[in-house]
Amino acid sequence: MKATVSRKAHFNAAHRLFNKNWSFEKNDAVFGKCNNPNYHGHNYELIVSVTGEINEETGFVIDVAILKELIEVEIEAAFDHKNLNLEVPEFESLNPTAENIAVVIYNKLKPKLDAALELEITLYETPRNFVRYSGD
């Protein structure tokens, strides 16, 4: 029997969306106000969902306390109150769009989970704009 366990988390971070190979004008045309050279911030809402077989002995897919600690150590400590462009190594050469942030989060968490578990990341950049990523 399979089930999905989800944990919500939150982090605040600043970023700038731009392509270093483009002119300021082209970046401005593509990214608009998100191309602000002084950066801008978001209150990100994160949902980490883990799907797998329910363990007959524990009744768990994953111990939520373990999932909570993984998110705190791997994501919140790395991203919260940071400038993603300047302070998070994964974004030195990767544009920190919501899509790319979700992929980075997935890549940080997936190796820490049992290989039999499926992982889906849902990242809200705003209350109305969000991304889902599950490794595909």
ZAVEXLUM-104482 format. One record per atom (N, C-alpha, C): x, y, z. Coordinates in steps of 0.001 Angstrom, whole numbers, plus 500000, padded with zeros to 6 digits. Each point is the difference from the previous one (the first is absolute). Layout:
% residues N
XYZ ...
END
This chain:
% residues 136
500836498834500000 499164501166500000 500894501248500000 499739500917499055 500782501232499899 499229501181500562 500762500963500512 499417501258500477 501021501112499764 499510501221500054 500868501170499858 499955500798501292 501188500326500508 500158500800501202 500584501349499559 499418501091500484 500486501326499608 500340500814501239 501011500837499840 500425500914501060 500112501393499385 499396500997500672 500095501380499547 501165500678500705 500632500917499283 501094500788500565 499947501381499367 500867500870500481 499974501391499560 501425500548500032 500324500822499018 501256500749500067 499841501318499256 500755501006500431 500024501306499347 501334500116499289 499965500447498761 501260500135499260 499860501075498933 501144500596499670 500064500997498926 500648499356498777 499669500544498832 500645499544498768 499836501053498910 500720499764498940 499862500804498782 499957499019498846 499016500152499134 499920499164498807 500670500732498851 501038499388499469 500671500574498840 500916498958499373 500319500231498732 500948499167499269 501245500848499784 501124499568500576 501227500816499947 500516500196498579 499535499192499052 500437500122498610 499155500985499190 498966500552500629 499109500933499315 500276501435500452 499590500927499174 500071501415500373 498975500280501087 500185501130500690 499021500402501008 498618500148499362 499970500564498781 498724500239499318 499265498685499701 500745499006499541 499354498704499714 499533499343501303 500846500050501036 499588499460501297 498748500705500501 499954501311499843 498850500777500440 498748499611499216 500164499773498704 498857499618499164 499466498620500402 500885499080500354 499586498629500329 499542499888501453 500757500577500932 499750499793501426 499317501174500702 499895501150499328 499310501151500569 500549500406501352 499109500268500950 500438500486501313 500817498963500762 499933498746499602 500804498952500651 501481500105499618 500322500872499032 501378500255499582 500629501147500796 499387500431501062 500514501111500805 501434499701500458 500981500819499610 501396499759500393 500216500012501519 499058500581500741 500086500017501458 499238498847500648 499497499079499168 499314498790500462 498603500317500537 499249498966500288 498673500117500602 499744498700500758 499040500007500900 499807498845500859 498637499360499882 499941498770500490 498756499233500051 499911499282501337 498769499745500416 499718499134501139 499571498656499410 500952499119499813 499742498718499345 499297499041500949 499018499302499478 499341498910500713 500381498706499280 500437499033500758 500503498746499451 499179498844500526 499630499088499115 499362498746500406 500855498869499441 500510499184500891 500802498836499625 499118498775500197 499755499255498916 499128498830500046 500794498745499682 499853498998500856 500709498738499862 498957498891499862 500126499207498935 499058498915499735 500729498673500067 499369499038500638 500591498674500069 499067499025500700 500499498807500171 499246498953500677 499907500311501491 498857499732500572 499827500163501439 500670498817500698 500923500301500897 500705498964500745 499012499298500930 499944498676499921 499036499236500801 500275500104501492 501264500153500377 500346500041501420 499765501377500625 500346501065499265 499883501344500566 498720500712499575 499460499634498852 498860500720499435 500402501261499259 501325500241499898 500534501191499339 500421499710498565 499898501009499142 500734500030498732 501396500521500310 500031501075500771 501233500602500516 499647500653501331 500896499947500928 499804500669501278 500014501511499737 498919500679500337 499880501435499727 501093500788500736 500446499527501136 501083500679500720 501290499985499183 500254498906499303 501182499902499134 499843500951498816 498823500021499401 499741500894498871 500143501460500438 499468500344501172 500119501349500528 501465500405500145 500816499124500565 501418500309500201 500737500141498669 499698499136499036 500620500115498668 499711501358499375 498758500434500072 499616501288499420 500709501145500728 500045499930501326 500659501056500775 501487500096499667 500677498858499950 501450499980499796 500371500289498548 499340499332499067 500391500078498594 499438501218499267 498828500480500405 499336501069499239 499923501302500801 499346499975501125 499813501242500750 501333500619500410 500915499209500516 501303500550500412 500771500553498810 499833499394498833 500743500414498801 499372501200499297 498675500167500082 499303500998499196 499404501158500804 499610499765501250 499235501004500728 500829501247500297 499413501157499675 500633501310500177 501331500095499259 500029499423498804 501195500036499155 499661500691498691 501040500526499371 499903500452498617 500406498788499179 499041499408499303 500258498743499295 501128500145498979 500026501118499283 501028500216498980 501399500051500600 500122500613501173 501316500284500571 500445499021501079 499056499369500688 500362499214501180 499738498506499889 499350499557498952 499681498579499854 500777499461498794 500979499138500250 500899499547498930 499295499429498767 498881499332500194 499291499394498860 499552501035498980 499877501273500416 499508501038499097 501095500919499485 501245499619500182 501096500807499447 499889500106498486 499575498924499349 499864500021498545 498620499530499539 499049499952500935 498642499552499692 499026501101500404 499159500427499070 499032501054500266 499008499510501069 499858500714501127 499159499508501085 498504500255499794 499482499459498908 498563500033499754 499333499024500956 498701500098500172 499279499047500853 500211498576499493 500031499843498679 500210498667499430 501362499440500417 501041500817499844 501344499532500348 500172499810501501 499365500834500808 500071499823501452 499372498658500382 498859499671499406 499340498720500286 500893498816499622 500681500097498863 500906498923499573 501172499881500971 500565501114500413 501117499970500952 499552499370501322 498827500373500481 499482499412501239 499842498492499841 499416499585498889 499840498566499726 501365499302500033 500975500577499305 501327499374499904 500733499964501340 499673500921500898 500607499990501329 499349498934500898 498701499788499842 499282499083500879 499981498551499520 499877499795498706 499822498638499468 501092499037500452 501286500368499962 501036499046500428 499937499658501497 499306500804500782 499895499769501446 498859499048500358 499173499670499013 498847499127500218 500293498587499532 499283499047500555 500060498622499520 499678500005498503 500763499260499228 499850500001498540 498608499557499544 499292499234500818 498674499517499623 498929501085500128 500312501103500646 499023501064500203 499990500975498827 498813500432499616 499836501023498972 499938501360500694 500481501029499310 500047501333500575 499360500992499044 499180500894500537 499457501111499219 500172501279500808 500495501026499319 500191501313500589 498940500938499431 499295500695500876 499082501063499597 500516501270500649 500311500987499181 500572501245500497 499118501164499576 499464500710500993 499208501204499750 500928501199500099 500136500727498882 500760501244500011 499117501152500484 498746499942499630 498967500908500495 498790499117500318 498984500558500655 498824499164500279 499324499442498746 500230500638498850 499340499553498766 500940499343498990 501322500143500193 500953499434499043 500817498910500672 499904498793499448 500743498895500595 500471499018498928 500965499183500403 500623499022499115 499960498645500696 499804498945499228 500122498633500516 501096499308499218 500823499244500718 501072499245499346 500172498649500691 500062498956499188 500137498647500553 501094499197499311 500992500688499475 501147499296499439 499873499580498550 498903500373499360 499808499588498595 500551501023499046 
END
